[in-house]
């Protein structure tokens, strides 16, 4: 049991930085798309 938990924790720690960066990238892309859509709509009305 302890060996399995240790190996799982090691894998999780190795993957967590990649998950953080991928999450940041995905959220920034979504934010850029949403902000861009809002700017286009506001500029189109004017």
C-alpha positions as CSV (number, residue, x, y, z in Angstrom):
1,X,0.0,0.0,0.0
2,X,2.7,2.5,0.9
3,X,4.7,1.8,-2.2
4,X,1.7,2.3,-4.4
5,X,0.8,5.6,-2.6
6,X,4.4,6.8,-2.9
7,X,4.6,6.1,-6.7
8,X,1.2,7.7,-7.3
9,X,2.3,10.8,-5.3
10,X,5.5,11.0,-7.3
11,X,3.6,10.9,-10.6
12,X,1.1,13.5,-9.4
13,X,3.9,15.8,-8.4
14,X,5.6,15.4,-11.8
15,X,2.4,16.1,-13.7
16,X,1.1,19.0,-11.5
17,X,3.4,21.7,-13.1
18,X,2.3,20.7,-16.5
19,X,-1.4,20.7,-15.5
20,X,-0.9,24.2,-14.0
21,X,0.7,25.6,-17.2
22,X,-1.9,24.0,-19.4
23,X,-4.7,25.4,-17.2
24,X,-3.2,28.8,-17.4
25,X,-2.8,28.7,-21.2
26,X,-6.4,27.4,-21.6
27,X,-7.9,30.1,-19.3
28,X,-5.9,32.9,-21.0
29,X,-7.1,31.8,-24.4
30,X,-10.7,31.7,-23.2
31,X,-10.3,35.2,-21.6
32,X,-8.7,36.6,-24.8
33,X,-11.6,35.2,-26.9
34,X,-14.3,36.6,-24.5
35,X,-12.6,40.0,-24.2
36,X,-12.1,40.1,-28.0
37,X,-15.8,39.3,-28.6
38,X,-16.9,42.0,-26.2
39,X,-14.6,44.6,-27.8
40,X,-15.9,43.7,-31.3
41,X,-19.5,44.0,-30.2
42,X,-18.9,47.3,-28.5
43,X,-17.0,48.7,-31.4
44,X,-19.6,47.4,-33.9
45,X,-22.4,49.2,-32.1
46,X,-20.5,52.5,-32.2
